[in-house]
C-alpha cells in the first residue's frame, strides 16, 4: 500500500475507515442473519415494546424499546470489534513481525478472558472484569445489567463506564495509529518478517 499524495496520515485514515466499515459489516452480517433466522422461525414480536418486558432485562435501567436495544447491541458489538481491530493494527505497526504481533494479541485476549471469567460480579475488582475486551464485547451486560462500578469511590453505571471506555480507546488508538504510522516512514506494512 502506497501513501496518498497528501502523505501517510491520510493513508492511515483510509485504513481506519476501511476497518470501521468492515467491523460494522461483519457484525451486521453475523447478528443480522441470526435475527433474520429467528424472525423467520419464531417471530420477533412487537419491537416497540419496553425492554423490561423481557424477563432477562427486567432489571435494566435504560428506557429502551426492544428495537432500540437490538440497534444498540449491534452498535456496541461493532465498536468493540473496531476497537480490537485498532489495537491489532497498533501492535502490528509497532512490532513489524507477524508472529510477535500474533502472540501479543493472543496474550492480551487470554488475560482479558481470565479477568472476565475469574473476577466475581460484585467484587472490588469488577471494573477489571467489565472494562476489558471480553467484558465490553458482552453488549447484553452493558445494556441489561443494573450494576455500578466503583471509580475511586464514585459509582458509575456499567453502561456509562463501558461506552465511555470504548469511545475513548477508539479515539486514542486512532490518533496513535496515525502518529506511529506517520513516524515509521515505511508504508509497506505487508512485508513482515516471520
C-alpha positions in Angstrom: 0.0 0.0 0.0 1.5 3.3 -1.1 0.8 6.5 0.7 -1.5 9.1 -0.7 -0.2 12.3 -2.4 -1.1 14.1 0.9 1.2 11.8 2.9 0.9 8.9 5.3 -1.7 10.2 7.7 -4.5 10.2 5.1 -3.4 6.7 4.2 -3.8 5.6 7.8 -7.1 7.4 7.9 -8.3 5.5 4.9 -7.2 2.2 6.6 -9.0 3.1 9.8 -12.2 3.9 7.8 -12.0 0.6 6.0 -11.5 -1.2 9.3 -14.6 0.6 10.7 -16.7 -0.3 7.7 -15.5 -3.9 7.8 -16.3 -4.2 11.6 -19.8 -2.9 11.1 -20.3 -5.1 8.1 -19.2 -8.3 9.9 -21.4 -7.5 12.9 -24.4 -6.7 10.7 -23.9 -9.9 8.7 -23.4 -12.2 11.7 -26.0 -10.8 14.1 -28.4 -9.7 11.3 -28.5 -13.3 9.9 -29.2 -14.6 13.4 -32.0 -12.1 13.8 -33.5 -12.8 10.4 -33.4 -16.6 11.1 -35.1 -16.1 14.5 -37.7 -13.8 12.9 -38.5 -16.4 10.2 -38.7 -19.3 12.7 -40.2 -17.9 15.8 -41.0 -14.2 15.2 -39.7 -11.2 17.0 -43.0 -9.7 18.3 -43.6 -6.0 18.8 -40.2 -4.3 18.6 -41.6 -1.1 20.2 -42.4 -2.8 23.5 -40.3 -1.9 26.5 -37.0 -3.8 27.0 -38.1 -4.5 30.6 -40.9 -6.7 29.2 -38.3 -9.4 28.5 -37.5 -11.4 31.7 -33.7 -11.2 31.4 -33.8 -7.4 31.1 -36.3 -6.5 33.8 -33.5 -5.0 35.9 -32.3 -2.7 33.1 -32.4 1.0 33.9 -32.3 2.0 30.3 -35.6 3.2 28.7 -35.2 1.3 25.5 -37.6 -0.4 23.3 -36.7 -3.9 22.1 -35.9 -2.4 18.7 -33.6 0.2 20.2 -31.9 -2.5 22.3 -31.2 -4.5 19.1 -29.7 -1.5 17.4 -27.6 -0.5 20.4 -26.5 -4.1 20.8 -25.2 -4.2 17.2 -23.6 -0.8 17.5 -21.7 -1.7 20.7 -20.5 -5.0 19.2 -19.3 -3.1 16.1 -17.5 -0.5 18.2 -15.7 -3.2 20.2 -14.8 -5.1 17.1 -13.4 -1.9 15.7 -11.5 -1.2 18.9 -9.9 -4.7 18.8 -9.0 -4.1 15.1 -7.4 -0.8 16.0 -5.4 -2.5 18.8 -4.2 -5.2 16.4 -3.3 -2.6 13.9 -1.3 -0.6 16.5 0.5 -3.7 17.7 1.3 -4.8 14.1 2.8 -1.4 13.3 4.9 -1.4 16.4 6.3 -4.9 16.2 6.7 -5.3 12.5 6.8 -9.1 12.9 3.6 -11.1 12.3 4.4 -13.8 14.9 5.2 -11.3 17.6 2.0 -9.3 16.9 0.0 -12.5 16.9 1.5 -13.7 20.3 0.9 -10.3 21.9 -2.7 -10.1 20.7 -3.3 -13.7 21.8 -1.8 -12.9 25.2 -3.9 -9.8 25.7 -7.1 -11.7 24.8 -6.1 -14.5 27.2 -5.6 -12.1 30.0 -8.8 -10.4 29.2 -10.7 -13.7 29.3 -9.0 -14.6 32.6 -10.1 -11.3 34.2 -13.6 -11.7 32.9 -14.0 -15.3 33.9 -12.2 -15.1 37.2 -13.4 -11.9 38.9 -16.8 -12.2 40.7 -19.6 -9.9 39.7 -19.8 -7.7 42.8 -16.1 -7.6 43.8 -14.0 -4.5 44.2 -12.2 -5.5 41.0 -15.4 -5.7 39.0 -14.0 -2.7 36.9 -11.3 -5.1 35.6 -14.0 -7.7 34.8 -16.2 -5.4 32.7 -13.7 -2.9 31.2 -11.7 -5.4 29.1 -12.3 -6.9 25.7 -14.5 -9.8 26.9 -16.5 -7.7 29.3 -17.1 -4.9 26.7 -18.0 -7.4 24.0 -20.9 -8.6 26.1 -23.2 -5.8 25.0 -26.1 -7.6 26.7 -24.4 -7.0 30.0 -23.7 -3.3 29.3 -27.4 -2.8 28.3 -29.1 -5.1 30.7 -27.3 -5.3 34.0 -28.0 -2.8 36.7 -24.5 -2.5 38.1 -22.5 0.4 39.3 -18.7 0.2 39.1 -16.5 1.8 41.8 -14.4 4.6 40.2 -12.3 5.8 43.1 -15.3 5.9 45.4 -17.8 7.2 42.8 -20.5 4.9 41.5 -20.6 4.9 37.7 -23.1 2.7 35.8 -21.7 -0.1 33.8 -23.3 1.2 30.6 -21.8 4.7 31.0 -18.4 3.3 32.0 -18.3 0.7 29.2 -19.4 3.1 26.5 -17.1 5.8 27.6 -14.1 3.4 27.8 -14.8 2.1 24.3 -15.2 5.6 22.7 -12.1 6.9 24.5 -9.9 3.9 23.5 -11.2 4.2 19.8 -10.2 7.8 19.7 -6.9 7.3 21.4 -5.9 4.3 19.2 -7.0 6.1 16.0 -4.7 9.0 16.8 -1.8 6.7 18.0 -2.1 4.6 14.8 -1.9 7.7 12.6 1.1 9.1 14.5 3.0 5.9 14.7 2.4 5.1 11.0 3.5 8.6 10.0 6.7 8.3 12.1 7.5 4.8 10.8 8.4 6.2 7.4 7.8 2.8 5.8 4.4 2.3 4.2 5.0 -1.3 3.2 3.5 -3.0 6.3 2.7 -6.2 4.4 6.3 -7.3 4.2 6.7 -8.6 7.7 9.5 -10.9 8.7 8.3 -14.2 10.1 
